[in-house]
Each structure stands twice: as structure tokens, then as C-alpha cells.
Amino acid sequence: MTYAKKDWHQRLGSGVHADAIMDRIVHRTIWIETGGTNMREHTADNAA
């Protein structure tokens, strides 16, 4: 299951620790949008 970037802070507890984690993830990351298709789910659906 994936969560939208905007929901990460709240899911981490919305406190000081969440701030620190988000600073390290968000500010040192190159975001690449690859679309909405999860290839693992797609492959599993086709194999069944």
C-alpha cells in the first residue's frame, strides 16, 4: 500500500520526530513520477 506524500507527516505521528524524518526524506530526494500503475500488482493480476 502506498500513501500520498502529503499524508506522510501525519502517518509518522506529526511530532518532532516526524519533522526530522520528513526533512531527511523530502529535502534530499529526487522525485520521479512514474504513473499510477503498480507493476507488481499488474504482473500478479496477469499471472492469475
PQR file of N, CA, C, O and H, with PARSE charges and radii, in Angstrom:
ATOM      1  N   MET A   1       0.846  -1.178   0.000 -0.4000 1.5000
ATOM      2  CA  MET A   1       0.000   0.000   0.000 -0.0000 2.0000
ATOM      3  C   MET A   1       0.894   1.246   0.000  0.5500 1.7000
ATOM      4  O   MET A   1       1.896   1.303   0.713 -0.5500 1.4000
ATOM      5  N   THR A   2       0.529   2.207  -0.785 -0.4000 1.5000
ATOM      6  CA  THR A   2       1.296   3.447  -0.838 -0.0000 2.0000
ATOM      7  C   THR A   2       0.467   4.590  -0.292  0.5500 1.7000
ATOM      8  O   THR A   2      -0.763   4.544  -0.308 -0.5500 1.4000
ATOM      9  H   THR A   2      -0.285   2.160  -1.364  0.4000 1.0000
ATOM     10  N   TYR A   3       1.139   5.604   0.184 -0.4000 1.5000
ATOM     11  CA  TYR A   3       0.483   6.779   0.743 -0.0000 2.0000
ATOM     12  C   TYR A   3       0.980   8.018   0.004  0.5500 1.7000
ATOM     13  O   TYR A   3       2.137   8.082  -0.411 -0.5500 1.4000
ATOM     14  H   TYR A   3       2.138   5.641   0.196  0.4000 1.0000
ATOM     15  N   ALA A   4       0.107   8.988  -0.154 -0.4000 1.5000
ATOM     16  CA  ALA A   4       0.480  10.248  -0.798 -0.0000 2.0000
ATOM     17  C   ALA A   4       1.516  10.972   0.060  0.5500 1.7000
ATOM     18  O   ALA A   4       1.474  10.904   1.289 -0.5500 1.4000
ATOM     19  H   ALA A   4      -0.833   8.936   0.183  0.4000 1.0000
ATOM     20  N   LYS A   5       2.448  11.668  -0.603 -0.4000 1.5000
ATOM     21  CA  LYS A   5       3.487  12.402   0.132 -0.0000 2.0000
ATOM     22  C   LYS A   5       2.892  13.348   1.167  0.5500 1.7000
ATOM     23  O   LYS A   5       3.455  13.527   2.247 -0.5500 1.4000
ATOM     24  H   LYS A   5       2.482  11.723  -1.601  0.4000 1.0000
ATOM     25  N   LYS A   6       1.748  13.955   0.836 -0.4000 1.5000
ATOM     26  CA  LYS A   6       1.135  14.926   1.740 -0.0000 2.0000
ATOM     27  C   LYS A   6       0.659  14.271   3.042  0.5500 1.7000
ATOM     28  O   LYS A   6       0.453  14.974   4.031 -0.5500 1.4000
ATOM     29  H   LYS A   6       1.291  13.810  -0.042  0.4000 1.0000
ATOM     30  N   ASP A   7       0.480  12.952   3.068 -0.4000 1.5000
ATOM     31  CA  ASP A   7      -0.006  12.247   4.256 -0.0000 2.0000
ATOM     32  C   ASP A   7       1.110  11.659   5.117  0.5500 1.7000
ATOM     33  O   ASP A   7       0.845  11.185   6.222 -0.5500 1.4000
ATOM     34  H   ASP A   7       0.647  12.381   2.265  0.4000 1.0000
ATOM     35  N   TRP A   8       2.354  11.682   4.632 -0.4000 1.5000
ATOM     36  CA  TRP A   8       3.448  11.038   5.350 -0.0000 2.0000
ATOM     37  C   TRP A   8       3.657  11.609   6.741  0.5500 1.7000
ATOM     38  O   TRP A   8       3.807  10.852   7.701 -0.5500 1.4000
ATOM     39  H   TRP A   8       2.569  12.067   3.735  0.4000 1.0000
ATOM     40  N   HIS A   9       3.670  12.925   6.869 -0.4000 1.5000
ATOM     41  CA  HIS A   9       3.955  13.558   8.155 -0.0000 2.0000
ATOM     42  C   HIS A   9       2.956  13.107   9.211  0.5500 1.7000
ATOM     43  O   HIS A   9       3.342  12.765  10.329 -0.5500 1.4000
ATOM     44  H   HIS A   9       3.548  13.539   6.090  0.4000 1.0000
ATOM     45  N   GLN A  10       1.707  13.104   8.871 -0.4000 1.5000
ATOM     46  CA  GLN A  10       0.672  12.680   9.819 -0.0000 2.0000
ATOM     47  C   GLN A  10       0.835  11.208  10.175  0.5500 1.7000
ATOM     48  O   GLN A  10       0.690  10.839  11.341 -0.5500 1.4000
ATOM     49  H   GLN A  10       1.393  13.381   7.963  0.4000 1.0000
ATOM     50  N   ARG A  11       1.132  10.370   9.202 -0.4000 1.5000
ATOM     51  CA  ARG A  11       1.287   8.938   9.468 -0.0000 2.0000
ATOM     52  C   ARG A  11       2.507   8.640  10.340  0.5500 1.7000
ATOM     53  O   ARG A  11       2.563   7.600  10.995 -0.5500 1.4000
ATOM     54  H   ARG A  11       1.250  10.670   8.255  0.4000 1.0000
ATOM     55  N   LEU A  12       3.484   9.553  10.349 -0.4000 1.5000
ATOM     56  CA  LEU A  12       4.673   9.386  11.193 -0.0000 2.0000
ATOM     57  C   LEU A  12       4.461   9.919  12.600  0.5500 1.7000
ATOM     58  O   LEU A  12       5.367   9.836  13.429 -0.5500 1.4000
ATOM     59  H   LEU A  12       3.439  10.398   9.816  0.4000 1.0000
ATOM     60  N   GLY A  13       3.289  10.462  12.887 -0.4000 1.5000
ATOM     61  CA  GLY A  13       2.985  10.914  14.236 -0.0000 2.0000
ATOM     62  C   GLY A  13       2.883  12.411  14.391  0.5500 1.7000
ATOM     63  O   GLY A  13       2.512  12.887  15.464 -0.5500 1.4000
ATOM     64  H   GLY A  13       2.553  10.529  12.213  0.4000 1.0000
ATOM     65  N   SER A  14       3.197  13.170  13.361 -0.4000 1.5000
ATOM     66  CA  SER A  14       3.052  14.632  13.326 -0.0000 2.0000
ATOM     67  C   SER A  14       3.839  15.379  14.394  0.5500 1.7000
ATOM     68  O   SER A  14       3.530  16.539  14.667 -0.5500 1.4000
ATOM     69  H   SER A  14       3.497  12.783  12.489  0.4000 1.0000
ATOM     70  N   GLY A  15       4.826  14.772  14.999 -0.4000 1.5000
ATOM     71  CA  GLY A  15       5.607  15.435  16.032 -0.0000 2.0000
ATOM     72  C   GLY A  15       6.988  15.831  15.555  0.5500 1.7000
ATOM     73  O   GLY A  15       7.254  15.909  14.356 -0.5500 1.4000
ATOM     74  H   GLY A  15       5.077  13.830  14.777  0.4000 1.0000
ATOM     75  N   VAL A  16       7.854  16.076  16.511 -0.4000 1.5000
ATOM     76  CA  VAL A  16       9.226  16.495  16.219 -0.0000 2.0000
ATOM     77  C   VAL A  16       9.976  15.412  15.450  0.5500 1.7000
ATOM     78  O   VAL A  16      10.741  15.713  14.533 -0.5500 1.4000
ATOM     79  H   VAL A  16       7.637  16.012  17.485  0.4000 1.0000
ATOM     80  N   HIS A  17       9.758  14.162  15.821 -0.4000 1.5000
ATOM     81  CA  HIS A  17      10.437  13.074  15.112 -0.0000 2.0000
ATOM     82  C   HIS A  17       9.961  12.984  13.663  0.5500 1.7000
ATOM     83  O   HIS A  17      10.754  12.730  12.756 -0.5500 1.4000
ATOM     84  H   HIS A  17       9.137  13.918  16.566  0.4000 1.0000
ATOM     85  N   ALA A  18       8.674  13.193  13.456 -0.4000 1.5000
ATOM     86  CA  ALA A  18       8.144  13.199  12.089 -0.0000 2.0000
ATOM     87  C   ALA A  18       8.772  14.330  11.284  0.5500 1.7000
ATOM     88  O   ALA A  18       9.092  14.149  10.109 -0.5500 1.4000
ATOM     89  H   ALA A  18       8.030  13.400  14.192  0.4000 1.0000
ATOM     90  N   ASP A  19       8.953  15.505  11.910 -0.4000 1.5000
ATOM     91  CA  ASP A  19       9.613  16.632  11.240 -0.0000 2.0000
ATOM     92  C   ASP A  19      11.023  16.250  10.801  0.5500 1.7000
ATOM     93  O   ASP A  19      11.427  16.529   9.671 -0.5500 1.4000
ATOM     94  H   ASP A  19       8.693  15.652  12.865  0.4000 1.0000
ATOM     95  N   ALA A  20      11.768  15.612  11.701 -0.4000 1.5000
ATOM     96  CA  ALA A  20      13.150  15.237  11.399 -0.0000 2.0000
ATOM     97  C   ALA A  20      13.211  14.211  10.269  0.5500 1.7000
ATOM     98  O   ALA A  20      14.037  14.325   9.363 -0.5500 1.4000
ATOM     99  H   ALA A  20      11.440  15.386  12.618  0.4000 1.0000
ATOM    100  N   ILE A  21      12.336  13.214  10.327 -0.4000 1.5000
ATOM    101  CA  ILE A  21      12.315  12.194   9.280 -0.0000 2.0000
ATOM    102  C   ILE A  21      11.959  12.815   7.935  0.5500 1.7000
ATOM    103  O   ILE A  21      12.602  12.532   6.924 -0.5500 1.4000
ATOM    104  H   ILE A  21      11.665  13.121  11.063  0.4000 1.0000
ATOM    105  N   MET A  22      10.936  13.659   7.927 -0.4000 1.5000
ATOM    106  CA  MET A  22      10.498  14.285   6.687 -0.0000 2.0000
ATOM    107  C   MET A  22      11.584  15.192   6.110  0.5500 1.7000
ATOM    108  O   MET A  22      11.768  15.230   4.894 -0.5500 1.4000
ATOM    109  H   MET A  22      10.414  13.889   8.748  0.4000 1.0000
ATOM    110  N   ASP A  23      12.302  15.918   6.960 -0.4000 1.5000
ATOM    111  CA  ASP A  23      13.398  16.763   6.479 -0.0000 2.0000
ATOM    112  C   ASP A  23      14.429  15.939   5.728  0.5500 1.7000
ATOM    113  O   ASP A  23      14.925  16.351   4.679 -0.5500 1.4000
ATOM    114  H   ASP A  23      12.152  15.887   7.948  0.4000 1.0000
ATOM    115  N   ARG A  24      14.746  14.780   6.268 -0.4000 1.5000
ATOM    116  CA  ARG A  24      15.760  13.938   5.633 -0.0000 2.0000
ATOM    117  C   ARG A  24      15.256  13.281   4.352  0.5500 1.7000
ATOM    118  O   ARG A  24      16.016  13.108   3.400 -0.5500 1.4000
ATOM    119  H   ARG A  24      14.344  14.445   7.120  0.4000 1.0000
ATOM    120  N   ILE A  25      13.999  12.921   4.328 -0.4000 1.5000
ATOM    121  CA  ILE A  25      13.445  12.271   3.136 -0.0000 2.0000
ATOM    122  C   ILE A  25      13.168  13.280   2.035  0.5500 1.7000
ATOM    123  O   ILE A  25      13.659  13.131   0.916 -0.5500 1.4000
ATOM    124  H   ILE A  25      13.381  13.061   5.102  0.4000 1.0000
ATOM    125  N   VAL A  26      12.393  14.293   2.341 -0.4000 1.5000
ATOM    126  CA  VAL A  26      11.863  15.197   1.322 -0.0000 2.0000
ATOM    127  C   VAL A  26      12.922  16.128   0.749  0.5500 1.7000
ATOM    128  O   VAL A  26      12.934  16.367  -0.459 -0.5500 1.4000
ATOM    129  H   VAL A  26      11.994  14.414   3.250  0.4000 1.0000
ATOM    130  N   HIS A  27      13.800  16.653   1.573 -0.4000 1.5000
ATOM    131  CA  HIS A  27      14.730  17.671   1.110 -0.0000 2.0000
ATOM    132  C   HIS A  27      15.978  17.107   0.441  0.5500 1.7000
ATOM    133  O   HIS A  27      16.765  17.858  -0.135 -0.5500 1.4000
ATOM    134  H   HIS A  27      13.790  16.459   2.554  0.4000 1.0000
ATOM    135  N   ARG A  28      16.166  15.803   0.511 -0.4000 1.5000
ATOM    136  CA  ARG A  28      17.340  15.196  -0.119 -0.0000 2.0000
ATOM    137  C   ARG A  28      16.937  14.132  -1.136  0.5500 1.7000
ATOM    138  O   ARG A  28      17.658  13.161  -1.364 -0.5500 1.4000
ATOM    139  H   ARG A  28      15.527  15.193   0.979  0.4000 1.0000
ATOM    140  N   THR A  29      15.785  14.336  -1.734 -0.4000 1.5000
ATOM    141  CA  THR A  29      15.229  13.329  -2.632 -0.0000 2.0000
ATOM    142  C   THR A  29      14.972  13.922  -4.011  0.5500 1.7000
ATOM    143  O   THR A  29      14.591  15.085  -4.142 -0.5500 1.4000
ATOM    144  H   THR A  29      15.199  15.125  -1.549  0.4000 1.0000
ATOM    145  N   ILE A  30      15.185  13.119  -5.013 -0.4000 1.5000
ATOM    146  CA  ILE A  30      14.783  13.468  -6.373 -0.0000 2.0000
ATOM    147  C   ILE A  30      13.515  12.670  -6.643  0.5500 1.7000
ATOM    148  O   ILE A  30      13.541  11.440  -6.641 -0.5500 1.4000
ATOM    149  H   ILE A  30      15.495  12.174  -4.906  0.4000 1.0000
ATOM    150  N   TRP A  31      12.406  13.366  -6.874 -0.4000 1.5000
ATOM    151  CA  TRP A  31      11.124  12.705  -7.084 -0.0000 2.0000
ATOM    152  C   TRP A  31      10.952  12.394  -8.569  0.5500 1.7000
ATOM    153  O   TRP A  31      11.118  13.270  -9.418 -0.5500 1.4000
ATOM    154  H   TRP A  31      12.384  14.365  -6.875  0.4000 1.0000
ATOM    155  N   ILE A  32      10.625  11.165  -8.869 -0.4000 1.5000
ATOM    156  CA  ILE A  32      10.355  10.737 -10.237 -0.0000 2.0000
ATOM    157  C   ILE A  32       8.954  10.145 -10.253  0.5500 1.7000
ATOM    158  O   ILE A  32       8.712   9.091  -9.664 -0.5500 1.4000
ATOM    159  H   ILE A  32      10.490  10.453  -8.180  0.4000 1.0000
ATOM    160  N   GLU A  33       8.037  10.820 -10.926 -0.4000 1.5000
ATOM    161  CA  GLU A  33       6.678  10.316 -11.053 -0.0000 2.0000
ATOM    162  C   GLU A  33       6.643   9.310 -12.195  0.5500 1.7000
ATOM    163  O   GLU A  33       6.988   9.640 -13.329 -0.5500 1.4000
ATOM    164  H   GLU A  33       8.234  11.675 -11.405  0.4000 1.0000
ATOM    165  N   THR A  34       6.233   8.099 -11.901 -0.4000 1.5000
ATOM    166  CA  THR A  34       6.230   7.046 -12.904 -0.0000 2.0000
ATOM    167  C   THR A  34       4.832   6.632 -13.323  0.5500 1.7000
ATOM    168  O   THR A  34       4.666   5.674 -14.078 -0.5500 1.4000
ATOM    169  H   THR A  34       5.953   7.830 -10.980  0.4000 1.0000
ATOM    170  N   GLY A  35       3.834   7.338 -12.845 -0.4000 1.5000
ATOM    171  CA  GLY A  35       2.459   6.997 -13.201 -0.0000 2.0000
ATOM    172  C   GLY A  35       1.775   6.260 -12.079  0.5500 1.7000
ATOM    173  O   GLY A  35       2.365   6.028 -11.023 -0.5500 1.4000
ATOM    174  H   GLY A  35       3.969   8.116 -12.231  0.4000 1.0000
ATOM    175  N   GLY A  36       0.548   5.897 -12.304 -0.4000 1.5000
ATOM    176  CA  GLY A  36      -0.243   5.273 -11.254 -0.0000 2.0000
ATOM    177  C   GLY A  36      -0.236   3.759 -11.264  0.5500 1.7000
ATOM    178  O   GLY A  36      -0.863   3.147 -10.399 -0.5500 1.4000
ATOM    179  H   GLY A  36       0.070   6.085 -13.161  0.4000 1.0000
ATOM    180  N   THR A  37       0.442   3.133 -12.198 -0.4000 1.5000
ATOM    181  CA  THR A  37       0.416   1.681 -12.306 -0.0000 2.0000
ATOM    182  C   THR A  37       1.485   1.053 -11.425  0.5500 1.7000
ATOM    183  O   THR A  37       2.664   1.390 -11.530 -0.5500 1.4000
ATOM    184  H   THR A  37       0.952   3.630 -12.900  0.4000 1.0000
ATOM    185  N   ASN A  38       1.068   0.141 -10.558 -0.4000 1.5000
ATOM    186  CA  ASN A  38       1.996  -0.635  -9.750 -0.0000 2.0000
ATOM    187  C   ASN A  38       2.295  -1.905 -10.539  0.5500 1.7000
ATOM    188  O   ASN A  38       1.424  -2.761 -10.694 -0.5500 1.4000
ATOM    189  H   ASN A  38       0.110  -0.132 -10.472  0.4000 1.0000
ATOM    190  N   MET A  39       3.517  -2.029 -11.035 -0.4000 1.5000
ATOM    191  CA  MET A  39       3.859  -3.141 -11.916 -0.0000 2.0000
ATOM    192  C   MET A  39       3.807  -4.493 -11.193  0.5500 1.7000
ATOM    193  O   MET A  39       3.536  -5.510 -11.832 -0.5500 1.4000
ATOM    194  H   MET A  39       4.224  -1.334 -10.909  0.4000 1.0000
ATOM    195  N   ARG A  40       4.058  -4.532  -9.888 -0.4000 1.5000
ATOM    196  CA  ARG A  40       3.940  -5.798  -9.162 -0.0000 2.0000
ATOM    197  C   ARG A  40       2.496  -6.275  -9.155  0.5500 1.7000
ATOM    198  O   ARG A  40       2.226  -7.452  -9.391 -0.5500 1.4000
ATOM    199  H   ARG A  40       4.279  -3.706  -9.369  0.4000 1.0000
ATOM    200  N   GLU A  41       1.565  -5.358  -8.885 -0.4000 1.5000
ATOM    201  CA  GLU A  41       0.146  -5.715  -8.905 -0.0000 2.0000
ATOM    202  C   GLU A  41      -0.291  -6.076 -10.324  0.5500 1.7000
ATOM    203  O   GLU A  41      -1.038  -7.034 -10.521 -0.5500 1.4000
ATOM    204  H   GLU A  41       1.785  -4.401  -8.694  0.4000 1.0000
ATOM    205  N   HIS A  42       0.166  -5.322 -11.295 -0.4000 1.5000
ATOM    206  CA  HIS A  42      -0.187  -5.569 -12.698 -0.0000 2.0000
ATOM    207  C   HIS A  42       0.276  -6.968 -13.120  0.5500 1.7000
ATOM    208  O   HIS A  42      -0.483  -7.713 -13.741 -0.5500 1.4000
ATOM    209  H   HIS A  42       0.773  -4.544 -11.136  0.4000 1.0000
ATOM    210  N   THR A  43       1.505  -7.317 -12.787 -0.4000 1.5000
ATOM    211  CA  THR A  43       2.064  -8.629 -13.142 -0.0000 2.0000
ATOM    212  C   THR A  43       1.325  -9.740 -12.429  0.5500 1.7000
ATOM    213  O   THR A  43       1.038 -10.777 -13.026 -0.5500 1.4000
ATOM    214  H   THR A  43       2.121  -6.711 -12.283  0.4000 1.0000
ATOM    215  N   ALA A  44       1.008  -9.535 -11.143 -0.4000 1.5000
ATOM    216  CA  ALA A  44       0.292 -10.560 -10.379 -0.0000 2.0000
ATOM    217  C   ALA A  44      -1.104 -10.785 -10.949  0.5500 1.7000
ATOM    218  O   ALA A  44      -1.570 -11.922 -11.018 -0.5500 1.4000
ATOM    219  H   ALA A  44       1.240  -8.692 -10.658  0.4000 1.0000
ATOM    220  N   ASP A  45      -1.775  -9.709 -11.356 -0.4000 1.5000
ATOM    221  CA  ASP A  45      -3.111  -9.831 -11.939 -0.0000 2.0000
ATOM    222  C   ASP A  45      -3.069 -10.617 -13.246  0.5500 1.7000
ATOM    223  O   ASP A  45      -3.952 -11.430 -13.519 -0.5500 1.4000
ATOM    224  H   ASP A  45      -1.397  -8.785 -11.300  0.4000 1.0000
ATOM    225  N   ASN A  46      -2.043 -10.370 -14.046 -0.4000 1.5000
ATOM    226  CA  ASN A  46      -1.923 -11.056 -15.339 -0.0000 2.0000
ATOM    227  C   ASN A  46      -1.524 -12.516 -15.178  0.5500 1.7000
ATOM    228  O   ASN A  46      -1.856 -13.345 -16.024 -0.5500 1.4000
ATOM    229  H   ASN A  46      -1.326  -9.710 -13.825  0.4000 1.0000
ATOM    230  N   ALA A  47      -0.807 -12.842 -14.087 -0.4000 1.5000
ATOM    231  CA  ALA A  47      -0.360 -14.217 -13.869 -0.0000 2.0000
ATOM    232  C   ALA A  47      -1.494 -15.103 -13.344  0.5500 1.7000
ATOM    233  O   ALA A  47      -1.464 -16.323 -13.504 -0.5500 1.4000
ATOM    234  H   ALA A  47      -0.537 -12.169 -13.399  0.4000 1.0000
ATOM    235  N   ALA A  48      -2.478 -14.484 -12.724 -0.4000 1.5000
ATOM    236  CA  ALA A  48      -3.571 -15.272 -12.119 -0.0000 2.0000
ATOM    237  C   ALA A  48      -4.583 -15.745 -13.119  0.5500 1.7000
ATOM    238  O   ALA A  48      -5.548 -16.414 -12.751 -0.5500 1.4000
ATOM    239  H   ALA A  48      -2.502 -13.493 -12.593  0.4000 1.0000
TER
END
